[in-house]
Amino acid sequence: MRKTAVVLGLAFVFVVASGSQARAQTSNSVQLNLNSGPQTDAFLQAVGMSQAELQSFLSTKIDQLFQVSNAAGFVRNFGDAQGFTSKGLGVDYASEATYAEVGGAASFALGMDKTYQPGNSQGFPIQGVGLNATVMGGVSLASLGIPIMVFANWMQVPTRSYGQMSGSLDNWGVHAQLRLFGPSRDTSALKMLVRWGGIAITTGIDSSHMKLSLQQDFTSSFQLPTAAGSVDLRNASGTVASAGQFDVDMMTKTIPLEITTSLRLLTLLSVYGGMGFDFRLDGWSNMDVTVNAALTGRVPATALGPASSADLGTATVTASAREKPSPAKIRGIFGAQVNLWLLRIFVQLNAANTNPTMASLAAGLRVAY
């Protein structure tokens, strides 16, 4: 997997994610200092808001932007999604009786709020995202009379910059897969049409670690509400120009236990599925935010006057959270693989019926003999 592609993904993860348990340690605040004077008064009159309404609206927007009130839940869900990306990434569930194999894969995980309703302006459906990639290898112990495949995977991307973000990624895993009841060696026409791959029991240990940091100033814009009956100012907007520290550090280490089975169709296509359970071994999800922001309001041109802007004031944001990953969860495993002689091309889905609902999609290729 190309390291550049992984780093590109780090920036994407941060942008999407910006959209608790009792043991969490958090401290957070939004301090808003609105300017007073003719410029601010003219802006308030144009958008039909009082100073108290504008202060409440801006405080809410900044809180949502930096996940201040929800720091613990945000960073926990973010870490859970990152840990979910490693599930099944370094294991082959469909190549029935290989002696050895090597390959690579990438995965993307997403957490979705099960209680979210479309049109709910107070909620946000995405509750965590993660990205991962790895290279892997496996070897069979069948020559020793042991029906076990041993797999290992690893990837490390050192800290590097991309746009406004810097980030690093590392993961590793070691797994053993016991294969029972197959596959059949019957070469009859029927068995070549559809062949059962038996049952595979997989366990081991996997670890995933990602760090993200904001290294440049950034700007976020949003629309402002207007009072009923006011002039048409649907394009009135606000801007938060921010400078400071935004760091996220996530690590999960788990012991999976998986039971899967597979079918091979016409020797070209394999489908597989099963269930997994992940025992949490270690991990953390940490977030630290210290940001100073300049606030600007803009009013579009109307029949009553030209476009204008106002320096509304400043905001200081501080937030931190220290959270453990969520407890172990049961997940489903579903996948399909195209077999082209020694080449295997696969796509795989892992999903857990939790809240937020976690799902990861992985794709990759392997050379198996």
Secondary structure, 3 states (H helix, E strand, C coil): CCHHHHHHHHHHHHHHHCCCCCCCEEEEEEEEEECCCHHHHHHHHHHCCCHHHHHHHHHHHHHHHHCCCCHHHHHHHHHHHHHHCCCCCCCCCCCCCCCEEEEEEEEEEEEECCCCCCCCCCCCCEEEEEEEEEEEEEEECHHHCCCEEEEEEEEEEEEEEECCEEEEEEEEEEEEEEEECCCCCCCCHHHHHEEEEEEEEEEEEEEEEEEEEECCCEEEEEECCCCCCCCCCCCCEEEEEEEEEEEEEEEEEEEEEEEEEEEEECCCEEEEEEEEEEEEEEEEEEEEEEEEEEEEEEECCECCECCEEEEEEEEEEEEEEEECCCCCCEEEEEEEEEEECCEEEEEEEEEECCCCEEEEEEEEEEEEC
